[in-house]
Amino acid sequence: MSQNLKVTPITGALGAEVTGIDLRRLTPKDEALIQSAFLEHLVLCFRDQSLTPADLLALTERLGGAGETPYLTGMSDYPDVVPIIKEAQERSPVTFGAGWHTDFTFQALPPSRTLLYAVEVPPAGGDTLYCNLYRAYDSLSPGMKEMLEDMTAIHSSVRSYGPKATLKDHLENMRIVNETNEPPTMEHPVIRTHPESGKKALWVNPVYTIRFKNMTEAESAPILKYLNEFAVTPSFTCRVKWEKGSLTMWDNRCTQHCATSDYQGHRREMWRTTVAGERPLRSAA
Ligand code: SIN
């Protein structure tokens, strides 16, 4: 029997809270309702879940199977489940994911979705912010849309996981393995068409997009700065306030997210998986 799923939008831009559903017991009807809510809201926060790593992986498998996770070390029994842990006594306030980004856009097939499950949360803080990249695209001027339409962006993991990256020095309780050599770059369209909704999204981000194709970093920088700031206009965003047992699933094909580093002195433990994605499309196939 299908469950009493209730979907409540978080803001007018994106995100919804979902209650009345146990993600371990989904019927085909529940899955269809969730998929339709996901396409509409882009970020779904399921409250009051009770998941083991095996449950989280089973859910990830049902949604399309785990994506490749470089650099981050997963659980020994479940390598596709990555613990994101900040202990109360860590010296640095910096938390994993504390900069606006879309997950792993340096990959040829970046993850379609990410699932993040809250095991332990601080009494306040540690929220995750999201922005709607369809809204960002739709709100650009016709001239800017025309200029970006055929442009290609170069993505790289160098800033976070390159040989000189210092991210891992701030994350004492995560096992991160940086590249020993300069990582390869990946080309993706600046305007990405979502394979399921057919809608266009502004698909660059400040962490992994390093320049435009056929332009230098210096030439690209002012345009990227403008686009990166524009994408996170407050009216394109929402904020998820975690509770123990919340699972948030977001669509990497049309959103960015940013963790907040505002809970130093408290413990936060999350489990993360990604769902395998497809090659980003410039326009509908
Ligand atoms: C992430 O960027 O994948 C993690 C976000 C968070 O921990 O809030």
py3Dmol code that shows the C-alpha trace and the ligand (Angstrom):
import py3Dmol

protein = """\
ATOM      1  CA  MET A   1       0.000   0.000   0.000  1.00  0.00           C
ATOM      2  CA  SER A   2       1.360   3.441  -0.798  1.00  0.00           C
ATOM      3  CA  GLN A   3       2.038   5.869   2.064  1.00  0.00           C
ATOM      4  CA  ASN A   4       0.590   9.280   3.116  1.00  0.00           C
ATOM      5  CA  LEU A   5       3.193  11.433   1.479  1.00  0.00           C
ATOM      6  CA  LYS A   6       2.870  15.191   2.161  1.00  0.00           C
ATOM      7  CA  VAL A   7       4.999  17.702   0.221  1.00  0.00           C
ATOM      8  CA  THR A   8       5.414  21.236   1.625  1.00  0.00           C
ATOM      9  CA  PRO A   9       7.466  23.795  -0.360  1.00  0.00           C
ATOM     10  CA  ILE A  10      10.311  25.475   1.550  1.00  0.00           C
ATOM     11  CA  THR A  11      10.508  28.682  -0.527  1.00  0.00           C
ATOM     12  CA  GLY A  12       8.978  29.937  -3.752  1.00  0.00           C
ATOM     13  CA  ALA A  13      12.274  29.176  -5.531  1.00  0.00           C
ATOM     14  CA  LEU A  14      12.967  25.509  -4.745  1.00  0.00           C
ATOM     15  CA  GLY A  15      12.988  22.822  -2.097  1.00  0.00           C
ATOM     16  CA  ALA A  16      10.228  20.922  -0.332  1.00  0.00           C
ATOM     17  CA  GLU A  17       9.884  19.017   2.922  1.00  0.00           C
ATOM     18  CA  VAL A  18       8.380  15.562   2.595  1.00  0.00           C
ATOM     19  CA  THR A  19       6.673  13.819   5.505  1.00  0.00           C
ATOM     20  CA  GLY A  20       4.536  10.704   5.887  1.00  0.00           C
ATOM     21  CA  ILE A  21       6.877   8.392   4.037  1.00  0.00           C
ATOM     22  CA  ASP A  22       9.384   5.696   5.012  1.00  0.00           C
ATOM     23  CA  LEU A  23      12.091   5.563   2.347  1.00  0.00           C
ATOM     24  CA  ARG A  24      12.766   1.886   3.170  1.00  0.00           C
ATOM     25  CA  ARG A  25       9.300   0.821   2.003  1.00  0.00           C
ATOM     26  CA  LEU A  26       8.542   2.615  -1.248  1.00  0.00           C
ATOM     27  CA  THR A  27       5.831   1.301  -3.547  1.00  0.00           C
ATOM     28  CA  PRO A  28       5.976   2.060  -7.291  1.00  0.00           C
ATOM     29  CA  LYS A  29       3.247   4.679  -6.656  1.00  0.00           C
ATOM     30  CA  ASP A  30       5.338   6.347  -3.916  1.00  0.00           C
ATOM     31  CA  GLU A  31       8.337   6.364  -6.264  1.00  0.00           C
ATOM     32  CA  ALA A  32       6.290   8.034  -8.995  1.00  0.00           C
ATOM     33  CA  LEU A  33       5.002  10.702  -6.557  1.00  0.00           C
ATOM     34  CA  ILE A  34       8.534  11.358  -5.291  1.00  0.00           C
ATOM     35  CA  GLN A  35       9.884  11.618  -8.836  1.00  0.00           C
ATOM     36  CA  SER A  36       7.218  14.130  -9.798  1.00  0.00           C
ATOM     37  CA  ALA A  37       7.843  16.189  -6.596  1.00  0.00           C
ATOM     38  CA  PHE A  38      11.594  16.024  -7.295  1.00  0.00           C
ATOM     39  CA  LEU A  39      11.199  17.387 -10.830  1.00  0.00           C
ATOM     40  CA  GLU A  40       9.040  20.210  -9.473  1.00  0.00           C
ATOM     41  CA  HIS A  41      11.031  21.178  -6.336  1.00  0.00           C
ATOM     42  CA  LEU A  42      14.618  20.025  -7.231  1.00  0.00           C
ATOM     43  CA  VAL A  43      15.503  19.493  -3.550  1.00  0.00           C
ATOM     44  CA  LEU A  44      13.461  17.176  -1.311  1.00  0.00           C
ATOM     45  CA  CYS A  45      14.037  16.912   2.442  1.00  0.00           C
ATOM     46  CA  PHE A  46      12.483  13.732   3.835  1.00  0.00           C
ATOM     47  CA  ARG A  47      11.964  14.021   7.605  1.00  0.00           C
ATOM     48  CA  ASP A  48      11.985  11.300  10.289  1.00  0.00           C
ATOM     49  CA  GLN A  49      13.863   8.552   8.456  1.00  0.00           C
ATOM     50  CA  SER A  50      15.709   5.726  10.169  1.00  0.00           C
ATOM     51  CA  LEU A  51      18.320   4.450   7.740  1.00  0.00           C
ATOM     52  CA  THR A  52      21.340   2.193   7.971  1.00  0.00           C
ATOM     53  CA  PRO A  53      24.177   2.564   5.433  1.00  0.00           C
ATOM     54  CA  ALA A  54      22.701  -0.501   3.647  1.00  0.00           C
ATOM     55  CA  ASP A  55      19.281   1.242   3.437  1.00  0.00           C
ATOM     56  CA  LEU A  56      20.881   4.389   2.027  1.00  0.00           C
ATOM     57  CA  LEU A  57      22.736   2.352  -0.565  1.00  0.00           C
ATOM     58  CA  ALA A  58      19.577   0.378  -1.469  1.00  0.00           C
ATOM     59  CA  LEU A  59      17.748   3.687  -2.037  1.00  0.00           C
ATOM     60  CA  THR A  60      20.635   4.943  -4.162  1.00  0.00           C
ATOM     61  CA  GLU A  61      20.494   1.726  -6.212  1.00  0.00           C
ATOM     62  CA  ARG A  62      16.733   2.132  -6.796  1.00  0.00           C
ATOM     63  CA  LEU A  63      17.330   5.673  -8.046  1.00  0.00           C
ATOM     64  CA  GLY A  64      19.867   4.577 -10.667  1.00  0.00           C
ATOM     65  CA  GLY A  65      22.926   3.212  -8.860  1.00  0.00           C
ATOM     66  CA  ALA A  66      25.882   4.857  -7.157  1.00  0.00           C
ATOM     67  CA  GLY A  67      28.104   7.281  -9.072  1.00  0.00           C
ATOM     68  CA  GLU A  68      31.898   7.274  -8.924  1.00  0.00           C
ATOM     69  CA  THR A  69      33.284   9.032  -5.851  1.00  0.00           C
ATOM     70  CA  PRO A  70      36.907  10.099  -6.247  1.00  0.00           C
ATOM     71  CA  TYR A  71      39.059  11.691  -3.517  1.00  0.00           C
ATOM     72  CA  LEU A  72      36.647  10.942  -0.621  1.00  0.00           C
ATOM     73  CA  THR A  73      36.961   7.716   1.358  1.00  0.00           C
ATOM     74  CA  GLY A  74      33.736   5.825   1.987  1.00  0.00           C
ATOM     75  CA  MET A  75      32.823   3.381   4.747  1.00  0.00           C
ATOM     76  CA  SER A  76      34.917   0.204   4.677  1.00  0.00           C
ATOM     77  CA  ASP A  77      31.852  -2.050   4.180  1.00  0.00           C
ATOM     78  CA  TYR A  78      30.052   0.486   1.947  1.00  0.00           C
ATOM     79  CA  PRO A  79      32.651   2.385  -0.122  1.00  0.00           C
ATOM     80  CA  ASP A  80      29.873   4.295  -1.953  1.00  0.00           C
ATOM     81  CA  VAL A  81      28.596   5.733   1.341  1.00  0.00           C
ATOM     82  CA  VAL A  82      30.848   8.623   2.399  1.00  0.00           C
ATOM     83  CA  PRO A  83      30.726   9.783   6.025  1.00  0.00           C
ATOM     84  CA  ILE A  84      30.951  13.572   6.321  1.00  0.00           C
ATOM     85  CA  ILE A  85      32.005  14.101   9.908  1.00  0.00           C
ATOM     86  CA  LYS A  86      33.006  17.190  11.858  1.00  0.00           C
ATOM     87  CA  GLU A  87      33.899  16.475  15.466  1.00  0.00           C
ATOM     88  CA  ALA A  88      33.228  18.977  18.264  1.00  0.00           C
ATOM     89  CA  GLN A  89      36.930  19.402  19.106  1.00  0.00           C
ATOM     90  CA  GLU A  90      38.242  20.113  15.567  1.00  0.00           C
ATOM     91  CA  ARG A  91      40.525  23.130  15.247  1.00  0.00           C
ATOM     92  CA  SER A  92      39.117  24.534  11.997  1.00  0.00           C
ATOM     93  CA  PRO A  93      35.495  25.722  11.686  1.00  0.00           C
ATOM     94  CA  VAL A  94      35.512  24.838   7.961  1.00  0.00           C
ATOM     95  CA  THR A  95      33.054  22.108   7.040  1.00  0.00           C
ATOM     96  CA  PHE A  96      33.000  19.903   3.913  1.00  0.00           C
ATOM     97  CA  GLY A  97      31.123  21.524   1.005  1.00  0.00           C
ATOM     98  CA  ALA A  98      31.266  25.047   2.455  1.00  0.00           C
ATOM     99  CA  GLY A  99      31.298  26.919  -0.840  1.00  0.00           C
ATOM    100  CA  TRP A 100      28.589  27.086  -3.503  1.00  0.00           C
ATOM    101  CA  HIS A 101      29.038  24.187  -5.940  1.00  0.00           C
ATOM    102  CA  THR A 102      27.357  21.430  -7.895  1.00  0.00           C
ATOM    103  CA  ASP A 103      28.755  17.987  -7.094  1.00  0.00           C
ATOM    104  CA  PHE A 104      31.694  16.665  -9.117  1.00  0.00           C
ATOM    105  CA  THR A 105      31.141  18.739 -12.284  1.00  0.00           C
ATOM    106  CA  PHE A 106      34.754  17.885 -13.179  1.00  0.00           C
ATOM    107  CA  GLN A 107      33.581  14.367 -14.107  1.00  0.00           C
ATOM    108  CA  ALA A 108      32.578  13.313 -17.637  1.00  0.00           C
ATOM    109  CA  LEU A 109      29.326  11.931 -16.214  1.00  0.00           C
ATOM    110  CA  PRO A 110      28.645  14.073 -13.132  1.00  0.00           C
ATOM    111  CA  PRO A 111      26.174  12.668 -10.590  1.00  0.00           C
ATOM    112  CA  SER A 112      22.499  13.284 -11.339  1.00  0.00           C
ATOM    113  CA  ARG A 113      21.520  13.440  -7.666  1.00  0.00           C
ATOM    114  CA  THR A 114      23.117  13.486  -4.247  1.00  0.00           C
ATOM    115  CA  LEU A 115      21.571  11.951  -1.128  1.00  0.00           C
ATOM    116  CA  LEU A 116      22.629  13.257   2.281  1.00  0.00           C
ATOM    117  CA  TYR A 117      21.379  11.652   5.497  1.00  0.00           C
ATOM    118  CA  ALA A 118      21.705  13.352   8.897  1.00  0.00           C
ATOM    119  CA  VAL A 119      22.996  10.981  11.592  1.00  0.00           C
ATOM    120  CA  GLU A 120      23.889  13.650  14.168  1.00  0.00           C
ATOM    121  CA  VAL A 121      23.320  17.398  13.922  1.00  0.00           C
ATOM    122  CA  PRO A 122      24.460  20.378  16.012  1.00  0.00           C
ATOM    123  CA  PRO A 123      21.875  22.108  18.233  1.00  0.00           C
ATOM    124  CA  ALA A 124      21.900  25.048  15.794  1.00  0.00           C
ATOM    125  CA  GLY A 125      23.683  25.662  12.474  1.00  0.00           C
ATOM    126  CA  GLY A 126      25.114  23.271   9.924  1.00  0.00           C
ATOM    127  CA  ASP A 127      22.239  24.057   7.538  1.00  0.00           C
ATOM    128  CA  THR A 128      22.667  23.510   3.788  1.00  0.00           C
ATOM    129  CA  LEU A 129      21.706  26.208   1.262  1.00  0.00           C
ATOM    130  CA  TYR A 130      20.498  25.474  -2.278  1.00  0.00           C
ATOM    131  CA  CYS A 131      19.898  27.574  -5.385  1.00  0.00           C
ATOM    132  CA  ASN A 132      17.743  26.980  -8.458  1.00  0.00           C
ATOM    133  CA  LEU A 133      19.803  27.187 -11.661  1.00  0.00           C
ATOM    134  CA  TYR A 134      16.699  27.185 -13.902  1.00  0.00           C
ATOM    135  CA  ARG A 135      15.636  30.419 -12.176  1.00  0.00           C
ATOM    136  CA  ALA A 136      19.125  31.806 -12.680  1.00  0.00           C
ATOM    137  CA  TYR A 137      19.056  30.990 -16.411  1.00  0.00           C
ATOM    138  CA  ASP A 138      15.499  32.266 -16.890  1.00  0.00           C
ATOM    139  CA  SER A 139      16.372  35.569 -15.170  1.00  0.00           C
ATOM    140  CA  LEU A 140      19.358  36.391 -17.399  1.00  0.00           C
ATOM    141  CA  SER A 141      18.908  39.045 -20.095  1.00  0.00           C
ATOM    142  CA  PRO A 142      18.253  37.889 -23.686  1.00  0.00           C
ATOM    143  CA  GLY A 143      21.704  39.202 -24.649  1.00  0.00           C
ATOM    144  CA  MET A 144      23.495  37.236 -21.928  1.00  0.00           C
ATOM    145  CA  LYS A 145      21.504  34.068 -22.752  1.00  0.00           C
ATOM    146  CA  GLU A 146      22.458  34.413 -26.418  1.00  0.00           C
ATOM    147  CA  MET A 147      26.139  34.920 -25.570  1.00  0.00           C
ATOM    148  CA  LEU A 148      26.257  31.894 -23.229  1.00  0.00           C
ATOM    149  CA  GLU A 149      24.155  29.535 -25.382  1.00  0.00           C
ATOM    150  CA  ASP A 150      27.044  28.022 -27.353  1.00  0.00           C
ATOM    151  CA  MET A 151      29.777  28.552 -24.774  1.00  0.00           C
ATOM    152  CA  THR A 152      31.632  25.675 -23.135  1.00  0.00           C
ATOM    153  CA  ALA A 153      33.109  25.743 -19.635  1.00  0.00           C
ATOM    154  CA  ILE A 154      36.220  23.970 -18.408  1.00  0.00           C
ATOM    155  CA  HIS A 155      35.799  22.206 -15.060  1.00  0.00           C
ATOM    156  CA  SER A 156      38.522  20.814 -12.797  1.00  0.00           C
ATOM    157  CA  SER A 157      38.908  19.425  -9.287  1.00  0.00           C
ATOM    158  CA  VAL A 158      42.219  21.299  -8.878  1.00  0.00           C
ATOM    159  CA  ARG A 159      41.074  23.857  -6.298  1.00  0.00           C
ATOM    160  CA  SER A 160      39.600  21.271  -3.930  1.00  0.00           C
ATOM    161  CA  TYR A 161      41.642  18.139  -4.644  1.00  0.00           C
ATOM    162  CA  GLY A 162      44.697  19.199  -6.673  1.00  0.00           C
ATOM    163  CA  PRO A 163      48.270  18.613  -5.398  1.00  0.00           C
ATOM    164  CA  LYS A 164      48.302  22.005  -3.613  1.00  0.00           C
ATOM    165  CA  ALA A 165      44.693  21.990  -2.356  1.00  0.00           C
ATOM    166  CA  THR A 166      44.336  22.596   1.378  1.00  0.00           C
ATOM    167  CA  LEU A 167      40.697  21.557   1.859  1.00  0.00           C
ATOM    168  CA  LYS A 168      41.698  18.287   3.492  1.00  0.00           C
ATOM    169  CA  ASP A 169      43.787  20.125   6.114  1.00  0.00           C
ATOM    170  CA  HIS A 170      40.542  21.623   7.485  1.00  0.00           C
ATOM    171  CA  LEU A 171      38.697  18.312   7.660  1.00  0.00           C
ATOM    172  CA  GLU A 172      40.483  16.305  10.344  1.00  0.00           C
ATOM    173  CA  ASN A 173      37.907  13.521  10.470  1.00  0.00           C
ATOM    174  CA  MET A 174      37.449  12.874   6.771  1.00  0.00           C
ATOM    175  CA  ARG A 175      39.844  10.835   4.690  1.00  0.00           C
ATOM    176  CA  ILE A 176      40.544  12.865   1.542  1.00  0.00           C
ATOM    177  CA  VAL A 177      43.181  11.858  -0.991  1.00  0.00           C
ATOM    178  CA  ASN A 178      44.394  14.688  -3.222  1.00  0.00           C
ATOM    179  CA  GLU A 179      45.721  14.245  -6.768  1.00  0.00           C
ATOM    180  CA  THR A 180      49.494  13.918  -6.931  1.00  0.00           C
ATOM    181  CA  ASN A 181      49.594  15.561 -10.399  1.00  0.00           C
ATOM    182  CA  GLU A 182      47.532  18.307 -12.014  1.00  0.00           C
ATOM    183  CA  PRO A 183      44.040  16.774 -12.457  1.00  0.00           C
ATOM    184  CA  PRO A 184      42.520  16.496 -15.949  1.00  0.00           C
ATOM    185  CA  THR A 185      39.969  19.073 -17.099  1.00  0.00           C
ATOM    186  CA  MET A 186      36.468  18.417 -18.420  1.00  0.00           C
ATOM    187  CA  GLU A 187      34.366  20.381 -20.908  1.00  0.00           C
ATOM    188  CA  HIS A 188      30.641  20.931 -20.333  1.00  0.00           C
ATOM    189  CA  PRO A 189      28.045  23.288 -21.827  1.00  0.00           C
ATOM    190  CA  VAL A 190      27.530  26.532 -19.870  1.00  0.00           C
ATOM    191  CA  ILE A 191      23.792  26.218 -20.430  1.00  0.00           C
ATOM    192  CA  ARG A 192      22.696  22.677 -19.623  1.00  0.00           C
ATOM    193  CA  THR A 193      19.373  21.183 -20.678  1.00  0.00           C
ATOM    194  CA  HIS A 194      17.915  18.853 -18.053  1.00  0.00           C
ATOM    195  CA  PRO A 195      17.373  15.394 -19.585  1.00  0.00           C
ATOM    196  CA  GLU A 196      14.012  14.872 -17.866  1.00  0.00           C
ATOM    197  CA  SER A 197      12.387  18.322 -17.597  1.00  0.00           C
ATOM    198  CA  GLY A 198      13.844  19.646 -20.871  1.00  0.00           C
ATOM    199  CA  LYS A 199      14.475  22.998 -19.083  1.00  0.00           C
ATOM    200  CA  LYS A 200      17.682  25.020 -19.369  1.00  0.00           C
ATOM    201  CA  ALA A 201      19.930  25.732 -16.362  1.00  0.00           C
ATOM    202  CA  LEU A 202      22.933  28.039 -15.888  1.00  0.00           C
ATOM    203  CA  TRP A 203      25.492  25.312 -15.220  1.00  0.00           C
ATOM    204  CA  VAL A 204      28.725  26.845 -13.885  1.00  0.00           C
ATOM    205  CA  ASN A 205      29.882  26.979 -10.256  1.00  0.00           C
ATOM    206  CA  PRO A 206      32.656  28.745  -8.314  1.00  0.00           C
ATOM    207  CA  VAL A 207      34.439  25.621  -7.052  1.00  0.00           C
ATOM    208  CA  TYR A 208      34.936  23.514 -10.182  1.00  0.00           C
ATOM    209  CA  THR A 209      34.446  25.849 -13.184  1.00  0.00           C
ATOM    210  CA  ILE A 210      37.847  27.366 -13.868  1.00  0.00           C
ATOM    211  CA  ARG A 211      37.395  29.136 -17.233  1.00  0.00           C
ATOM    212  CA  PHE A 212      35.580  29.166 -20.557  1.00  0.00           C
ATOM    213  CA  LYS A 213      36.859  27.189 -23.530  1.00  0.00           C
ATOM    214  CA  ASN A 214      39.043  29.312 -25.866  1.00  0.00           C
ATOM    215  CA  MET A 215      39.426  31.982 -23.183  1.00  0.00           C
ATOM    216  CA  THR A 216      42.088  32.485 -20.517  1.00  0.00           C
ATOM    217  CA  GLU A 217      41.331  32.314 -16.802  1.00  0.00           C
ATOM    218  CA  ALA A 218      41.811  36.102 -16.575  1.00  0.00           C
ATOM    219  CA  GLU A 219      39.353  36.718 -19.429  1.00  0.00           C
ATOM    220  CA  SER A 220      36.822  34.255 -17.998  1.00  0.00           C
ATOM    221  CA  ALA A 221      37.062  35.486 -14.392  1.00  0.00           C
ATOM    222  CA  PRO A 222      34.830  38.606 -14.567  1.00  0.00           C
ATOM    223  CA  ILE A 223      32.071  36.779 -16.453  1.00  0.00           C
ATOM    224  CA  LEU A 224      32.233  33.778 -14.122  1.00  0.00           C
ATOM    225  CA  LYS A 225      32.212  36.101 -11.094  1.00  0.00           C
ATOM    226  CA  TYR A 226      29.057  37.775 -12.386  1.00  0.00           C
ATOM    227  CA  LEU A 227      27.329  34.452 -13.156  1.00  0.00           C
ATOM    228  CA  ASN A 228      28.379  32.820  -9.884  1.00  0.00           C
ATOM    229  CA  GLU A 229      27.047  35.742  -7.851  1.00  0.00           C
ATOM    230  CA  PHE A 230      23.886  35.965  -9.942  1.00  0.00           C
ATOM    231  CA  ALA A 231      23.138  32.225  -9.519  1.00  0.00           C
ATOM    232  CA  VAL A 232      22.851  32.637  -5.740  1.00  0.00           C
ATOM    233  CA  THR A 233      20.546  35.662  -5.769  1.00  0.00           C
ATOM    234  CA  PRO A 234      18.561  35.235  -2.510  1.00  0.00           C
ATOM    235  CA  SER A 235      15.250  34.826  -4.340  1.00  0.00           C
ATOM    236  CA  PHE A 236      16.639  31.775  -6.192  1.00  0.00           C
ATOM    237  CA  THR A 237      17.542  29.957  -2.943  1.00  0.00           C
ATOM    238  CA  CYS A 238      16.269  27.901  -0.018  1.00  0.00           C
ATOM    239  CA  ARG A 239      17.815  26.649   3.203  1.00  0.00           C
ATOM    240  CA  VAL A 240      17.452  23.162   4.660  1.00  0.00           C
ATOM    241  CA  LYS A 241      17.598  23.010   8.444  1.00  0.00           C
ATOM    242  CA  TRP A 242      18.659  19.503   9.337  1.00  0.00           C
ATOM    243  CA  GLU A 243      17.163  17.278  12.003  1.00  0.00           C
ATOM    244  CA  LYS A 244      18.542  13.882  13.014  1.00  0.00           C
ATOM    245  CA  GLY A 245      16.957  11.430  10.557  1.00  0.00           C
ATOM    246  CA  SER A 246      16.452  13.932   7.696  1.00  0.00           C
ATOM    247  CA  LEU A 247      17.468  12.772   4.233  1.00  0.00           C
ATOM    248  CA  THR A 248      17.837  15.445   1.562  1.00  0.00           C
ATOM    249  CA  MET A 249      18.070  14.525  -2.110  1.00  0.00           C
ATOM    250  CA  TRP A 250      19.045  17.200  -4.620  1.00  0.00           C
ATOM    251  CA  ASP A 251      19.256  17.426  -8.390  1.00  0.00           C
ATOM    252  CA  ASN A 252      22.807  18.289  -9.479  1.00  0.00           C
ATOM    253  CA  ARG A 253      21.611  19.025 -13.026  1.00  0.00           C
ATOM    254  CA  CYS A 254      19.809  22.212 -12.005  1.00  0.00           C
ATOM    255  CA  THR A 255      20.993  23.255  -8.512  1.00  0.00           C
ATOM    256  CA  GLN A 256      24.028  24.315  -6.510  1.00  0.00           C
ATOM    257  CA  HIS A 257      24.412  23.879  -2.765  1.00  0.00           C
ATOM    258  CA  CYS A 258      26.596  25.212   0.058  1.00  0.00           C
ATOM    259  CA  ALA A 259      27.146  23.827   3.553  1.00  0.00           C
ATOM    260  CA  THR A 260      27.479  26.329   6.428  1.00  0.00           C
ATOM    261  CA  SER A 261      30.504  26.340   8.757  1.00  0.00           C
ATOM    262  CA  ASP A 262      28.759  27.832  11.786  1.00  0.00           C
ATOM    263  CA  TYR A 263      28.708  25.070  14.396  1.00  0.00           C
ATOM    264  CA  GLN A 264      32.290  24.778  15.649  1.00  0.00           C
ATOM    265  CA  GLY A 265      32.342  23.043  19.041  1.00  0.00           C
ATOM    266  CA  HIS A 266      29.505  20.688  18.054  1.00  0.00           C
ATOM    267  CA  ARG A 267      29.454  17.356  16.260  1.00  0.00           C
ATOM    268  CA  ARG A 268      27.799  16.828  12.872  1.00  0.00           C
ATOM    269  CA  GLU A 269      27.715  13.468  11.067  1.00  0.00           C
ATOM    270  CA  MET A 270      26.119  12.943   7.655  1.00  0.00           C
ATOM    271  CA  TRP A 271      26.221  10.016   5.207  1.00  0.00           C
ATOM    272  CA  ARG A 272      26.391  10.864   1.542  1.00  0.00           C
ATOM    273  CA  THR A 273      25.877   8.965  -1.696  1.00  0.00           C
ATOM    274  CA  THR A 274      25.628  10.148  -5.275  1.00  0.00           C
ATOM    275  CA  VAL A 275      23.529   8.675  -8.068  1.00  0.00           C
ATOM    276  CA  ALA A 276      25.295   8.042 -11.387  1.00  0.00           C
ATOM    277  CA  GLY A 277      24.544  10.702 -13.971  1.00  0.00           C
ATOM    278  CA  GLU A 278      24.731  11.286 -17.689  1.00  0.00           C
ATOM    279  CA  ARG A 279      26.766  13.468 -20.043  1.00  0.00           C
ATOM    280  CA  PRO A 280      25.456  17.055 -19.689  1.00  0.00           C
ATOM    281  CA  LEU A 281      23.487  18.133 -22.771  1.00  0.00           C
ATOM    282  CA  ARG A 282      23.558  21.577 -24.344  1.00  0.00           C
ATOM    283  CA  SER A 283      20.094  21.234 -25.811  1.00  0.00           C
ATOM    284  CA  ALA A 284      17.372  18.589 -25.683  1.00  0.00           C
ATOM    285  CA  ALA A 285      18.420  15.396 -27.528  1.00  0.00           C
TER     286      ALA A 285
END
"""
ligand_1 = """\
8
SIN
C 28.107 18.378 0.228
O 28.473 19.419 -0.307
O 28.021 17.328 -0.412
C 27.794 18.341 1.713
C 26.823 19.381 2.149
C 26.576 19.370 3.626
O 27.219 18.621 4.365
O 25.721 20.129 4.067
"""
view = py3Dmol.view(width=600, height=400)
view.addModel(protein, "pdb")
view.setStyle({"model": 0}, {"cartoon": {"style": "trace"}})
view.addModel(ligand_1, "xyz")
view.setStyle({"model": 1}, {"stick": {}})
view.zoomTo()
view.show()
